[in-house]
Amino acid sequence: MLLLYMPLHAQVAHNDHDHDHHDVGGEYEGTPDELLLVRGDKTKGYTLLPNIVMPMRTIIADTLTTYFYRRQAVEGRALAVMQTGNLISPWQSMLYFDRPLEAEPFAYKNVLSGFIPRHSLSLFYNTRTPMTLITYHRNSSQQEREETFNGTFAANFGKKFNVGADWNYTQALGHYNSQASQLAAYRVFTNYRSDRYELFAHLGNAHVFITENGGVTDDEYIYDPQKFTNGRKQIKSTEIPVRFPNQMLWNKVSSGYAMLAHRYNFGYHKLAEVDTARINPRTGWYRGTYPEDPEIKPDSLTFVPVASVSHTVTYNRDFHRLISKTAGGWAEAYPDYVISRKDEQGNVVVMPNDTSAMISLTNTVALSLREGFKSWVKFGLSAYLRLENRSISITDTIPGQLFYDRIREHDLYAGGSIDRTSGQGLNFMADGELAVLGANIGNFRVNGWMQTRFRLLKQDIRLTAEGHLLNVRPGYFTRHHHGTFHWWNEDFTFERKLHLSARFSWDNLGTFAEVKSGTLQNYIYYDAKGKPAQHGGVVEVLEGRVGHQFHWNFLNWELQGAYQASSNQVVLPLPKLTAYANVFSDFYIAHVLRLQPGVEAYYFSAFHAPYYEPAVMQFITQEEKTIGGKSPLMNAYVNMHIKQIRAFFKMYNIGELFFKPDRFAALHYPVPPMHFRLGISVDFNK
């Protein structure tokens, strides 16, 4: 069962989000089997470890019954979230260790984590019957409506070949002026798996379109709205003045991507070695290790892989555009503007139309010695070479003229990994790589993960430890930005990070405790002017987190809290305390309809929360004021499940019925007021 829970970021931490145990990925660990929608062997999901093309079995998140109401919510992405108040909005976790270990090479994607698919987190399937999963989610009235339509289809043609597609369309008009956003994404995928040869491929596109309002102009509209009602009972959220009203400014980010990963396995066939205690008395065949595993004949042959050679090619094209069709007001909003023109009357006109793009092509060749081909081979070894090529397009100037400059970069990495994933006691994974040629020569990354399970006083205990060490040069679009309002060219030195963590899990009790520490040197942050800066000293970060899930008859609760400290709150502002509580019932009506009514609450202590600057698409530091530390965000919901259908009804932000409004999750950006939400998912794979 280990492979279902193994955290992938031991291998992919330098590219992907460090998974939070509060979000979808983490709820598996503390969720009892009866709370999962079990597919059996009809559908299996896999992700790929990058560089070495190793498929890893994973639970399919969209089949979970419990917490379905939270899966389409911004708050469900982490224990505490900074956001701009829209379902498709720039966001960042308030907990440092829940953020990506490394910034995106295309810096404008930093605040869009989860919206644009990543190669290493994409799912591939193996299905006995065609799978179709449709999800629809809707918020609020017509004027502020947020709607999401998701779908996944996968089908096998024979035992070895699978094809499928998934898509997502979200339109969120928003609860405040000039906040409408859209997300359109699709992916088509296929995989072929035989004993000797395995192939995984997919391609897709994602487009995110965000109307930027810059936040409300006066926070008192939220804290004390009675000042502005002029005798009316209340003021609508859409009537609150914002910095950029009437759809003055838009950000658009597009990402096209494709991947082909395949490997050839060298090995031999032998008679299957099975535990005779697993024989099925009815059929005479042997049961597998897990319930979903197919039974096998007593005299069947099994393939034993000894080594493998693999090749991966990935392609990405990222594009960003900041645009306005309104000329008035920009010189006042951004007095330090850089780009302007003159109209026919000779007046200075400031109107942004900034674009940037990057194309990357990566080829990786790996050679692996496989774990377990002999009883004394307790771990696997891999070595790889990865060549990264990048073509960058950015606006530049010569006297009196704008033009698009093209920059070409490449990096050659040499790396390797060691892994043990099928042991009964200790399991581990570690990898490291070094840039030996190219623009970022000297970059290196080392990641490690280990876990052990044992029983103590008839209790299941798990101990997990992780470590990440990196020395990397900031990406091109962190060092360079050429736009109407901001323009910089920086020569930042290597950023160094050391992250260490340890986790204790008491599975029977549904309890965990973990400690994380980070030492950051030459840390990159965005200052109050919206420009990147590099802190020359060392920033220390410490986090302690505990969580508990309890299930007794129809009563359930989930509690989680974290304390974190930053040695430099100016460079890296963090709330000291974040907490989450969820209390719900779980029962059946007529043994068919499952109901889970409950109430959840989110809380974070006061801190100088960053401001989201739309002109550069980054969260920037500020010392103007603190937010948080007052009333929690509370939601009431009813989760339902009947056969292939899951649904929820949710009243968002009901805390405003009991507490004075305090709904800011970033400086000047309030979360939505109280409103109604609903969602439904139909799973046709039955």
DRENDOFI-650164 format. One line per 4 residues: number of its first residue (from 1); for each residue z, x, y of C-alpha. Coordinates in nm, 3 decimals. Each point is the difference from the previous one (the first is absolute). Last residue first. Layout:
NUM> Z,X,Y  ...
END
This chain:
686> -1.222,-1.939,0.140  -0.186,0.210,0.256  -0.078,-0.272,0.256  0.286,0.097,0.231
682> 0.023,-0.234,0.299  0.198,0.110,0.305  0.133,-0.222,0.278  0.153,0.068,0.340
678> 0.192,-0.176,0.272  0.146,0.084,0.339  0.187,-0.199,0.265  0.106,0.129,0.342
674> 0.292,0.154,0.188  -0.114,0.249,0.263  -0.235,0.288,-0.087  0.116,0.363,0.027
670> 0.042,0.137,0.350  -0.185,0.309,0.133  0.150,0.140,0.323  0.149,0.303,-0.184
666> -0.042,-0.050,-0.375  0.154,-0.257,-0.239  0.117,-0.240,0.272  0.134,-0.339,-0.109
662> 0.331,-0.025,0.175  0.034,-0.373,0.064  0.364,-0.113,0.041  0.126,-0.099,-0.342
658> 0.031,-0.318,-0.208  -0.334,-0.182,0.014  -0.172,0.329,0.087  0.107,0.125,-0.342
654> -0.267,-0.226,-0.152  -0.248,0.285,0.048  -0.263,-0.120,-0.250  0.025,-0.326,-0.189
650> -0.161,0.058,-0.339  -0.177,-0.205,-0.263  -0.115,0.183,-0.311  -0.253,-0.032,-0.278
646> -0.078,0.134,-0.346  -0.248,-0.170,-0.230  -0.103,0.102,-0.352  0.283,-0.189,-0.175
642> 0.231,-0.137,0.269  0.166,0.235,0.245  0.175,-0.074,0.326  0.174,0.207,0.270
638> 0.189,-0.192,0.269  0.074,0.180,0.324  0.240,0.055,0.289  -0.047,0.297,0.233
634> 0.246,0.194,0.216  -0.060,0.288,0.244  0.341,0.141,0.084  0.186,-0.038,0.333
630> 0.104,0.293,0.216  -0.042,0.369,-0.078  -0.366,0.011,0.085  -0.180,0.138,0.306
626> 0.080,0.291,0.227  -0.136,0.070,0.348  -0.224,0.227,0.207  0.041,0.313,-0.212
622> -0.344,-0.012,-0.161  -0.187,0.157,-0.292  -0.355,-0.101,-0.087  -0.131,-0.210,-0.289
618> -0.370,0.077,-0.032  -0.334,-0.181,0.041  -0.116,0.227,0.287  -0.074,-0.263,0.267
614> 0.215,-0.255,-0.187  0.330,0.176,0.074  0.266,-0.141,-0.232  0.342,0.062,0.154
610> 0.262,0.186,-0.200  0.346,-0.145,-0.073  0.276,0.161,0.202  0.274,-0.111,-0.238
606> 0.221,-0.301,-0.073  0.096,-0.070,-0.361  -0.233,-0.166,-0.249  0.026,-0.337,-0.177
602> -0.212,-0.209,-0.237  0.109,-0.332,-0.151  -0.104,-0.209,-0.300  0.069,-0.363,-0.100
598> -0.079,-0.164,-0.332  -0.164,-0.272,-0.207  -0.145,0.125,-0.331  -0.157,-0.285,-0.197
594> -0.169,0.006,-0.341  -0.190,-0.311,-0.104  -0.034,-0.042,-0.375  0.336,-0.038,-0.177
590> 0.034,-0.346,0.160  0.104,0.175,0.323  0.076,0.368,-0.044  0.251,0.228,0.173
586> 0.037,0.307,0.221  0.224,-0.008,0.303  -0.031,0.242,0.291  0.192,0.249,0.215
582> -0.187,0.284,0.173  0.160,0.269,0.213  -0.164,0.295,0.178  0.152,0.282,0.202
578> -0.087,0.276,0.242  0.253,0.229,0.166  -0.046,0.315,0.207  -0.318,-0.119,0.165
574> -0.244,0.291,0.038  -0.142,0.190,0.299  -0.186,0.321,-0.098  -0.075,0.219,0.304
570> 0.260,-0.155,0.228  0.245,-0.081,-0.281  0.019,0.365,-0.102  0.239,0.070,-0.290
566> -0.111,-0.320,-0.168  0.247,-0.203,-0.206  -0.060,-0.270,-0.257  0.212,-0.272,-0.159
562> -0.167,-0.241,-0.237  0.086,-0.342,-0.138  -0.117,-0.223,-0.282  0.125,-0.326,-0.141
558> -0.172,-0.237,-0.242  0.160,-0.321,-0.115  -0.038,-0.243,-0.283  0.169,-0.320,-0.115
554> -0.167,-0.221,-0.265  0.180,0.158,-0.296  0.126,0.334,0.129  -0.245,0.253,0.144
550> 0.118,0.279,0.230  -0.210,0.261,0.177  0.166,0.293,0.177  -0.124,0.265,0.239
546> 0.124,0.320,0.157  -0.166,0.240,0.242  0.105,0.327,0.159  -0.233,0.175,0.243
542> 0.008,0.338,0.172  -0.250,0.144,0.247  0.010,0.349,0.153  -0.237,0.099,0.279
538> -0.077,0.369,0.044  -0.134,0.157,0.317  -0.347,0.023,0.151  -0.048,-0.372,0.048
534> -0.373,-0.059,0.015  -0.140,-0.256,0.240  -0.261,-0.271,-0.036  -0.096,-0.202,0.308
530> 0.090,-0.361,0.076  0.179,0.076,0.326  0.340,-0.077,-0.158  -0.054,0.269,-0.262
526> -0.184,-0.020,-0.333  0.158,0.203,-0.281  -0.086,0.311,-0.200  0.284,0.196,-0.164
522> -0.023,0.378,0.027  0.273,0.026,-0.264  0.138,-0.296,-0.192  0.289,0.018,-0.247
518> 0.042,-0.326,-0.191  0.281,-0.138,-0.212  0.020,-0.294,-0.235  0.294,-0.159,-0.183
514> -0.027,-0.284,-0.249  0.211,-0.277,-0.146  -0.110,-0.265,-0.248  0.140,-0.319,-0.145
510> -0.144,-0.268,-0.229  0.315,0.006,-0.214  -0.182,0.064,-0.325  -0.235,0.242,0.174
506> 0.252,0.235,0.157  -0.237,0.214,0.205  0.096,0.330,0.168  -0.258,0.150,0.237
502> -0.038,0.352,0.138  -0.219,0.111,0.290  -0.141,0.312,0.163  -0.261,0.023,0.276
498> -0.108,0.330,0.155  -0.251,-0.020,0.282  -0.204,0.255,0.192  -0.262,-0.068,0.268
494> -0.244,0.287,0.053  -0.082,0.087,0.360  -0.144,-0.240,0.254  -0.301,0.106,0.205
490> -0.037,-0.305,0.220  -0.304,-0.162,0.158  0.088,-0.311,0.198  -0.150,-0.301,0.172
486> 0.165,-0.334,0.062  -0.115,-0.306,0.197  -0.378,0.003,-0.053  0.015,0.189,-0.325
482> -0.027,0.343,-0.159  0.271,0.073,-0.256  0.049,0.335,-0.169  0.292,0.157,-0.187
478> 0.100,-0.318,-0.183  -0.366,-0.083,-0.054  -0.060,0.341,-0.157  0.287,-0.024,-0.245
474> 0.330,0.180,0.044  0.018,0.335,-0.185  0.203,-0.020,-0.315  0.304,0.170,-0.154
470> 0.146,-0.230,-0.262  0.301,-0.028,-0.225  0.081,-0.319,-0.189  0.289,-0.054,-0.242
466> 0.107,-0.285,-0.223  0.294,-0.076,-0.228  0.065,-0.295,-0.229  0.302,-0.087,-0.212
462> -0.011,-0.309,-0.217  0.294,-0.166,-0.174  -0.004,-0.272,-0.265  0.355,-0.110,-0.089
458> 0.164,0.008,-0.344  0.278,0.226,0.131  -0.268,0.240,0.131  -0.355,-0.037,-0.123
454> -0.269,0.243,0.112  -0.314,0.019,0.209  -0.136,0.305,0.178  -0.238,0.032,0.290
450> -0.188,0.279,0.173  -0.234,0.022,0.297  -0.157,0.294,0.178  -0.241,0.059,0.286
446> -0.130,0.324,0.151  -0.252,0.006,0.283  -0.180,0.290,0.165  -0.218,0.049,0.304
442> -0.076,0.370,0.052  -0.368,-0.048,0.075  -0.043,-0.318,0.203  -0.351,0.059,0.135
438> -0.122,0.140,-0.330  0.101,0.210,-0.296  0.302,0.046,-0.227  0.169,-0.333,0.074
434> 0.295,-0.001,-0.240  0.111,-0.262,-0.254  0.311,-0.100,-0.191  0.094,-0.250,-0.265
430> 0.306,-0.120,-0.184  0.072,-0.278,-0.247  0.311,-0.062,-0.209  0.147,-0.180,-0.297
426> 0.338,0.062,-0.162  0.128,-0.220,-0.279  -0.242,-0.188,-0.227  -0.300,0.203,0.110
422> -0.336,-0.159,0.069  -0.074,0.113,0.355  0.029,0.378,0.011  -0.208,0.152,0.277
418> -0.114,0.332,0.145  -0.241,0.029,0.288  -0.253,0.235,0.156  -0.171,0.086,0.322
414> -0.276,0.188,0.174  -0.121,-0.157,0.323  -0.326,0.070,0.186  -0.019,-0.141,0.350
410> -0.301,-0.101,0.212  -0.067,-0.085,0.361  -0.298,-0.122,0.202  0.021,-0.105,0.362
406> -0.245,-0.236,0.169  0.015,-0.068,0.373  -0.102,-0.332,0.146  -0.113,0.012,0.363
402> 0.129,-0.080,0.348  -0.170,0.142,0.308  0.077,0.112,0.356  0.121,0.347,-0.090
398> 0.015,0.019,-0.382  0.217,-0.241,-0.188  0.117,-0.090,-0.349  0.030,-0.312,-0.216
394> 0.085,0.072,-0.362  -0.185,0.012,-0.331  0.152,0.189,-0.294  -0.172,0.107,-0.323
390> 0.244,0.099,-0.271  -0.041,0.186,-0.329  0.283,0.036,-0.251  -0.038,0.221,-0.307
386> 0.264,-0.041,-0.269  0.068,0.246,-0.282  0.223,-0.099,-0.289  0.257,0.113,-0.255
382> 0.188,-0.219,-0.245  0.287,0.040,-0.245  0.158,-0.259,-0.231  0.350,-0.003,-0.143
378> 0.197,0.009,-0.324  -0.254,0.173,-0.223  0.222,0.064,-0.305  -0.098,-0.324,-0.173
374> -0.368,0.078,0.044  -0.247,-0.193,0.214  0.307,-0.101,0.202  -0.104,0.074,0.359
370> -0.359,0.076,0.081  -0.140,0.329,0.127  -0.196,-0.086,0.311  -0.301,0.146,0.185
366> -0.085,-0.140,0.340  -0.304,-0.020,0.230  0.038,-0.172,0.337  -0.271,-0.091,0.250
362> 0.079,-0.151,0.339  -0.231,-0.147,0.263  0.140,-0.099,0.338  -0.166,-0.183,0.287
358> 0.186,-0.034,0.327  -0.056,-0.224,0.300  0.112,-0.046,0.358  -0.093,-0.258,0.261
354> 0.119,-0.084,0.350  -0.130,-0.290,0.210  0.262,-0.023,0.270  -0.069,-0.155,0.342
350> 0.085,0.183,0.323  -0.242,-0.075,0.282  0.001,0.196,0.327  -0.188,-0.186,0.271
346> -0.335,0.137,0.120  -0.159,-0.339,0.059  -0.225,0.033,-0.304  0.299,0.082,-0.220
342> 0.168,0.337,-0.036  0.132,0.148,-0.322  0.336,0.092,-0.149  0.150,0.221,-0.270
338> 0.336,0.175,0.032  0.260,-0.263,0.091  0.329,0.126,0.139  0.066,-0.329,0.182
334> -0.002,-0.191,-0.331  0.100,-0.361,0.073  -0.111,0.025,0.363  -0.338,0.158,-0.079
330> -0.041,-0.253,-0.281  0.046,-0.307,0.218  -0.354,-0.132,0.026  -0.284,0.116,-0.222
326> 0.023,-0.259,-0.277  -0.225,0.047,-0.303  0.256,0.222,-0.172  -0.042,0.235,-0.292
322> 0.190,0.241,-0.220  -0.210,0.096,-0.304  0.093,0.177,-0.321  -0.214,0.095,-0.300
318> 0.089,0.145,-0.339  -0.254,0.093,-0.268  0.146,0.107,-0.330  -0.159,0.144,-0.313
314> 0.174,0.112,-0.318  -0.124,0.211,-0.292  0.221,0.065,-0.299  -0.074,0.222,-0.300
310> 0.199,0.041,-0.317  0.041,0.237,-0.294  0.234,-0.093,-0.278  0.224,0.160,-0.258
306> 0.165,-0.089,-0.329  -0.060,-0.373,-0.024  0.119,-0.152,-0.331  -0.217,-0.291,-0.115
302> 0.152,-0.244,-0.247  -0.121,-0.091,-0.343  0.108,-0.315,-0.181  0.158,0.000,-0.345
298> 0.292,-0.233,0.078  -0.215,-0.230,0.215  0.098,-0.033,0.364  0.176,-0.265,0.205
294> -0.102,-0.036,0.364  0.242,0.115,0.273  0.128,-0.279,0.226  0.343,-0.008,-0.160
290> 0.048,0.374,0.055  0.023,0.278,-0.257  -0.273,-0.153,-0.215  0.048,-0.216,-0.308
286> -0.128,0.123,-0.335  -0.215,-0.216,-0.226  0.117,-0.182,-0.314  -0.104,-0.330,0.158
282> 0.307,-0.219,-0.054  0.253,0.274,-0.064  -0.094,0.178,0.325  0.085,0.365,-0.050
278> 0.204,0.155,0.279  0.260,0.155,-0.229  -0.285,0.202,-0.146  -0.008,0.204,0.321
274> -0.358,0.104,0.062  -0.207,0.313,-0.041  -0.366,-0.093,0.021  -0.222,0.203,-0.228
270> -0.177,0.274,0.192  -0.289,0.039,0.238  -0.069,0.310,0.209  -0.002,0.118,0.360
266> -0.202,0.087,0.307  0.005,-0.266,0.269  -0.275,-0.039,0.260  0.094,-0.118,0.347
262> -0.133,-0.229,0.268  0.074,-0.091,0.361  -0.253,-0.164,0.235  0.129,-0.112,0.335
258> -0.137,-0.193,0.296  0.123,-0.079,0.350  -0.087,-0.179,0.321  0.269,-0.021,0.264
254> -0.013,-0.196,0.323  0.247,-0.001,0.289  -0.046,-0.224,0.304  0.230,-0.010,0.300
250> -0.042,-0.265,0.266  0.093,-0.047,0.366  -0.025,-0.277,0.260  0.059,-0.298,-0.227
246> 0.135,-0.232,0.268  0.315,0.196,0.076  0.066,0.378,-0.006  0.366,0.064,0.089
242> 0.122,-0.335,-0.125  0.129,-0.312,0.176  0.178,-0.253,-0.225  -0.208,-0.318,-0.028
238> -0.098,0.058,-0.364  0.370,0.004,-0.093  0.039,-0.351,0.134  0.269,-0.058,0.260
234> 0.283,-0.244,-0.064  0.156,-0.326,0.116  -0.186,0.001,0.329  0.192,0.023,0.327
230> -0.180,0.305,0.129  -0.002,0.165,-0.346  0.026,0.357,0.130  0.370,0.078,0.018
226> 0.060,-0.211,-0.310  -0.184,0.264,-0.203  0.305,0.232,-0.005  -0.047,0.283,-0.253
222> -0.366,-0.068,-0.079  -0.144,-0.063,0.346  0.259,0.254,0.113  -0.212,0.272,-0.164
218> -0.237,-0.005,0.299  -0.363,0.115,-0.021  -0.042,-0.090,-0.367  -0.177,0.248,-0.228
214> -0.320,0.202,0.052  -0.224,-0.299,-0.075  -0.237,0.168,-0.246  -0.252,-0.205,-0.196
210> -0.029,0.168,-0.339  -0.305,0.019,-0.228  0.049,0.164,-0.341  -0.304,0.056,-0.222
206> 0.021,0.117,-0.362  -0.288,0.106,-0.221  -0.043,0.057,-0.370  -0.090,0.223,-0.290
202> 0.143,0.052,-0.347  -0.033,0.225,-0.301  0.203,0.099,-0.304  -0.148,0.177,-0.304
198> 0.153,0.113,-0.328  -0.165,0.190,-0.284  0.129,0.117,-0.336  0.227,-0.276,-0.124
194> -0.182,-0.267,0.196  0.070,-0.147,0.342  -0.257,-0.140,0.241  0.109,-0.113,0.343
190> -0.144,-0.217,0.272  0.069,-0.093,0.358  -0.117,-0.211,0.291  0.213,-0.003,0.315
186> 0.023,-0.232,0.299  0.171,-0.005,0.337  0.003,-0.221,0.308  0.298,0.011,0.232
182> 0.018,-0.191,0.325  0.221,-0.007,0.308  0.085,-0.241,0.282  0.276,0.123,0.231
178> -0.121,-0.081,0.348  0.290,-0.231,0.094  0.282,-0.029,-0.251  0.048,-0.176,-0.333
174> -0.293,0.165,-0.175  -0.354,-0.109,-0.079  0.021,0.167,-0.341  -0.312,0.004,-0.214
170> 0.029,0.165,-0.339  -0.276,0.057,-0.253  0.073,0.200,-0.312  -0.224,0.088,-0.290
166> 0.012,0.118,-0.358  -0.274,0.081,-0.247  -0.041,0.057,-0.369  -0.157,0.190,-0.285
162> 0.143,0.119,-0.332  -0.154,0.195,-0.289  0.184,0.129,-0.308  0.108,-0.297,-0.211
158> -0.318,-0.201,0.043  -0.121,-0.126,0.332  0.333,-0.031,0.176  0.067,-0.218,0.302
154> 0.169,0.037,0.338  0.021,-0.228,0.302  0.242,0.032,0.289  0.032,-0.225,0.302
150> 0.179,-0.014,0.331  -0.020,-0.255,0.282  0.240,0.041,0.290  0.050,-0.239,0.290
146> 0.201,0.033,0.322  -0.010,-0.298,0.235  0.133,0.023,0.354  -0.202,-0.284,0.159
142> -0.051,-0.197,-0.322  0.368,-0.010,-0.092  0.200,0.256,-0.193  -0.065,0.228,-0.292
138> -0.232,-0.006,-0.301  -0.032,0.193,-0.328  -0.263,-0.037,-0.271  -0.005,0.201,-0.322
134> -0.263,0.000,-0.276  0.030,0.195,-0.326  -0.290,0.001,-0.246  0.034,0.189,-0.326
130> -0.259,-0.011,-0.278  0.160,0.016,-0.345  0.093,0.315,-0.189  0.032,0.192,0.324
126> 0.013,0.371,0.089  0.047,0.057,0.371  -0.031,0.249,0.285  0.235,-0.004,0.297
122> -0.033,0.189,0.326  0.295,0.217,0.102  -0.168,0.341,-0.031  -0.321,-0.108,0.171
118> 0.172,-0.152,0.299  -0.074,-0.350,0.132  0.008,-0.076,0.376  0.258,-0.257,0.104
114> 0.293,0.164,-0.177  0.077,0.250,0.275  -0.163,-0.106,0.326  0.222,0.190,0.246
110> -0.120,0.346,-0.107  -0.366,-0.113,-0.025  -0.082,0.119,0.353  0.091,0.355,-0.105
106> -0.300,0.054,-0.227  0.161,0.281,-0.202  0.288,-0.244,-0.058  0.346,0.141,0.067
102> 0.190,0.155,-0.289  0.313,-0.109,-0.185  -0.093,-0.359,0.058  0.293,-0.203,0.136
98> 0.275,-0.136,-0.223  0.199,0.320,0.047  0.026,-0.058,0.376  0.142,-0.348,-0.022
94> -0.119,-0.218,0.287  -0.324,-0.055,-0.189  -0.314,-0.012,0.212  -0.231,-0.280,0.105
90> -0.329,-0.077,0.170  -0.071,-0.370,-0.040  -0.182,-0.223,-0.244  0.281,-0.254,-0.051
86> 0.074,0.021,0.373  0.320,0.085,0.184  -0.060,0.355,0.123  0.190,0.170,-0.279
82> 0.290,0.233,-0.076  0.122,-0.072,-0.352  0.332,0.012,-0.185  0.050,0.008,-0.379
78> -0.374,0.042,-0.051  -0.325,-0.195,-0.043  0.162,-0.341,-0.048  0.072,-0.029,0.373
74> -0.372,-0.042,0.070  -0.009,-0.298,-0.232  -0.265,-0.068,-0.267  0.208,0.127,-0.291
70> 0.324,-0.156,0.113  -0.064,-0.355,-0.123  -0.091,0.137,-0.345  0.347,0.155,-0.019
66> 0.049,-0.114,-0.364  -0.311,-0.099,-0.190  -0.161,0.339,-0.037  -0.366,-0.009,-0.108
62> -0.134,0.151,0.322  0.180,0.328,-0.066  -0.194,0.092,-0.312  0.242,0.226,-0.187
58> -0.133,0.351,-0.037  -0.154,0.219,-0.271  -0.107,0.343,0.124  -0.357,0.122,-0.035
54> -0.028,0.382,0.034  -0.304,0.108,0.199  0.131,0.356,0.076  -0.048,0.023,0.380
50> 0.160,-0.334,0.079  0.229,-0.184,-0.242  -0.188,-0.315,-0.079  0.139,-0.354,0.003
46> -0.009,-0.233,-0.296  0.043,-0.371,-0.069  0.009,-0.175,-0.336  -0.111,-0.357,-0.060
42> 0.009,-0.211,-0.314  0.255,0.222,-0.173  0.300,-0.201,0.112  -0.044,-0.153,0.344
38> 0.369,-0.029,0.079  0.085,-0.184,0.324  0.316,0.189,0.083  0.338,-0.155,0.071
34> 0.090,-0.019,-0.370  -0.049,0.374,-0.030  0.284,0.072,0.239  -0.088,0.136,0.346
30> 0.179,0.316,0.108  -0.279,0.252,-0.054  -0.287,-0.237,0.056  0.103,-0.074,0.360
26> -0.102,0.347,0.109  -0.374,-0.039,0.012  0.012,-0.328,0.190  0.227,0.131,0.273
22> 0.368,0.092,0.001  -0.031,0.310,-0.215  -0.223,0.157,0.264  -0.305,0.190,-0.117
18> -0.083,0.322,0.180  -0.338,-0.097,0.144  -0.291,0.206,-0.117  -0.187,0.324,0.054
14> 0.251,0.285,-0.011  0.226,-0.200,-0.225  -0.266,-0.040,-0.267  0.144,0.179,-0.302
10> 0.372,-0.070,0.024  -0.114,-0.306,0.195  -0.091,-0.182,-0.319  0.346,-0.127,-0.070
6> 0.034,-0.061,-0.375  0.100,-0.358,-0.069  -0.260,-0.130,-0.242  -0.050,0.346,-0.146
2> 0.360,0.011,-0.117  -0.027,-0.302,-0.226
END
